[in-house]
Amino acid sequence: MKADKQQASRLSYGIEIFIVLMSMTGVYFIISDLDLGHMTRQASLVVMDSMVELKKAIIHSFINLAGQVRLSDMVGVILIAFTVLLALIRLRDRLVRYGEALDYCPKCGTHMARRSRSLGQRIIARGLGLTSTAFSCLDCNYKNLIFRYKIQTK
């Protein structure tokens, strides 16, 4: 409770300091002879020129890279990417199809209890677009993990 009051007090002082600094900045702009319009235009021109040069450099680099890649290399990369995608789809289907929700442990017959999933299991499930549930036996420490398709709700 005391820490909350101290934090609120610090926040209040921070706001007051911000208000004072903003008002001093306003007074400075009124007194000084700065031409903010001219400075803003010059800064925007510099930024735009930099963006144009960056765009040219990126396009030039891409053209150089594309000139070095052969068509057979591109086809090879596409085929490998396609086979990786198919393997992930197959893995996803196998995880769902062969996972069996067990009420009782197949080793000792004790009732299975839900347990928390590990970080790796959560990452795999999320990466494959699945949900997962983990179970373990309280007596023999048998573990079971099942995956299911996510149900889309609207």
C-alpha positions as CSV (number, residue, x, y, z in Angstrom):
1,M,0.0,0.0,0.0
2,K,2.8,2.4,0.9
3,A,4.7,1.5,-2.3
4,D,1.6,2.3,-4.3
5,K,1.4,5.8,-2.7
6,Q,5.1,6.4,-3.4
7,Q,4.7,5.4,-7.0
8,A,1.7,7.6,-7.4
9,S,3.6,10.5,-5.8
10,R,6.6,9.9,-8.2
11,L,4.2,9.9,-11.2
12,S,2.6,13.1,-10.0
13,Y,6.0,14.8,-9.8
14,G,6.9,13.5,-13.2
15,I,3.8,15.0,-14.7
16,E,4.5,18.3,-13.0
17,I,8.0,18.4,-14.3
18,F,6.8,17.6,-17.8
19,I,4.3,20.5,-17.6
20,V,7.0,22.9,-16.5
21,L,9.4,21.8,-19.3
22,M,6.7,22.1,-21.9
23,S,5.8,25.6,-20.8
24,M,9.5,26.6,-20.8
25,T,9.9,25.2,-24.3
26,G,6.8,27.2,-25.5
27,V,8.3,30.4,-24.0
28,Y,11.6,29.7,-25.7
29,F,10.0,29.3,-29.1
30,I,8.1,32.6,-28.6
31,I,11.3,34.5,-27.6
32,S,13.7,33.0,-30.1
33,D,14.0,33.7,-33.8
34,L,14.0,30.1,-34.9
35,D,12.3,29.5,-38.2
36,L,10.8,26.1,-37.5
37,G,8.9,26.0,-40.9
38,H,12.2,26.3,-42.8
39,M,14.0,23.8,-40.6
40,T,11.1,21.3,-40.9
41,R,11.1,21.6,-44.7
42,Q,14.9,21.1,-44.9
43,A,14.7,18.1,-42.6
44,S,11.9,16.5,-44.6
45,L,13.9,17.1,-47.9
46,V,16.9,15.3,-46.3
47,V,14.7,12.4,-45.1
48,M,13.1,12.1,-48.6
49,D,16.4,12.2,-50.4
50,S,17.8,9.5,-48.0
51,M,14.7,7.3,-48.6
52,V,15.2,7.6,-52.4
53,E,18.9,6.7,-52.1
54,L,18.0,3.7,-49.8
55,K,15.4,2.5,-52.3
56,K,17.9,2.8,-55.2
57,A,20.5,0.8,-53.1
58,I,18.0,-1.9,-52.3
59,I,16.9,-2.3,-55.9
60,H,20.5,-2.3,-57.1
61,S,21.4,-5.0,-54.5
62,F,18.3,-7.1,-55.5
63,I,19.2,-6.8,-59.2
64,N,22.8,-7.9,-58.5
65,L,21.6,-10.8,-56.4
66,A,19.0,-11.9,-59.0
67,G,21.7,-11.8,-61.7
68,Q,23.8,-14.3,-59.8
69,V,20.9,-16.8,-59.1
70,R,20.2,-19.3,-61.8
71,L,16.7,-20.5,-62.7
72,S,17.6,-24.1,-61.6
73,D,18.5,-22.7,-58.1
74,M,15.2,-20.9,-57.9
75,V,13.3,-24.1,-58.9
76,G,15.3,-26.1,-56.4
77,V,14.5,-23.7,-53.5
78,I,10.8,-23.7,-54.5
79,L,10.7,-27.5,-54.5
80,I,12.5,-27.8,-51.2
81,A,10.1,-25.3,-49.6
82,F,7.1,-27.2,-51.0
83,T,8.3,-30.5,-49.6
84,V,9.0,-29.0,-46.2
85,L,5.4,-27.6,-46.2
86,L,4.0,-31.0,-47.2
87,A,6.1,-32.7,-44.5
88,L,4.8,-30.2,-41.9
89,I,1.2,-30.9,-43.0
90,R,1.8,-34.7,-42.8
91,L,3.4,-34.3,-39.3
92,R,0.4,-32.2,-38.1
93,D,-2.1,-34.8,-39.3
94,R,-0.1,-37.7,-37.8
95,L,0.1,-35.9,-34.4
96,V,-3.7,-35.5,-34.4
97,R,-4.6,-38.9,-35.7
98,Y,-2.4,-41.0,-33.5
99,G,-2.7,-39.1,-30.3
100,E,-5.1,-41.0,-28.0
101,A,-6.8,-39.5,-25.0
102,L,-6.3,-42.0,-22.2
103,D,-8.4,-42.1,-19.0
104,Y,-6.3,-44.8,-17.4
105,C,-2.6,-45.5,-17.6
106,P,-1.7,-48.3,-20.0
107,K,1.1,-49.5,-17.7
108,C,-0.5,-49.6,-14.2
109,G,-4.2,-48.8,-14.8
110,T,-4.2,-45.7,-12.5
111,H,-6.4,-42.7,-13.5
112,M,-4.4,-40.2,-15.7
113,A,-4.3,-36.6,-14.4
114,R,-3.9,-33.5,-16.5
115,R,-0.5,-31.7,-16.1
116,S,1.0,-28.5,-17.5
117,R,2.7,-28.7,-20.9
118,S,6.3,-27.8,-21.3
119,L,7.4,-24.7,-23.3
120,G,8.5,-26.9,-26.2
121,Q,5.2,-28.6,-26.4
122,R,3.4,-25.3,-26.4
123,I,5.6,-24.0,-29.2
124,I,5.1,-27.1,-31.3
125,A,1.4,-27.0,-30.9
126,R,1.2,-23.3,-31.7
127,G,3.5,-23.5,-34.6
128,L,1.4,-26.3,-36.2
129,G,-1.9,-24.6,-35.5
130,L,-3.0,-27.2,-33.0
131,T,-4.0,-27.4,-29.4
132,S,-2.4,-29.9,-27.0
133,T,-3.2,-31.5,-23.7
134,A,-0.8,-33.3,-21.4
135,F,-1.6,-36.1,-19.0
136,S,0.6,-38.1,-16.6
137,C,0.1,-41.1,-14.3
138,L,0.4,-40.3,-10.6
139,D,1.8,-43.7,-9.8
140,C,4.3,-44.7,-12.5
141,N,4.9,-41.2,-14.1
142,Y,3.7,-42.4,-17.5
143,K,3.2,-39.3,-19.7
144,N,0.8,-38.8,-22.6
145,L,0.4,-35.8,-24.9
146,I,-2.4,-35.4,-27.3
147,F,-2.9,-32.9,-30.1
148,R,-6.2,-31.7,-31.6
149,Y,-7.2,-29.3,-34.4
150,K,-8.2,-25.9,-33.2
151,I,-11.9,-25.3,-33.4
152,Q,-12.6,-21.9,-35.0
153,T,-15.3,-20.0,-33.0
154,K,-16.9,-16.9,-34.1
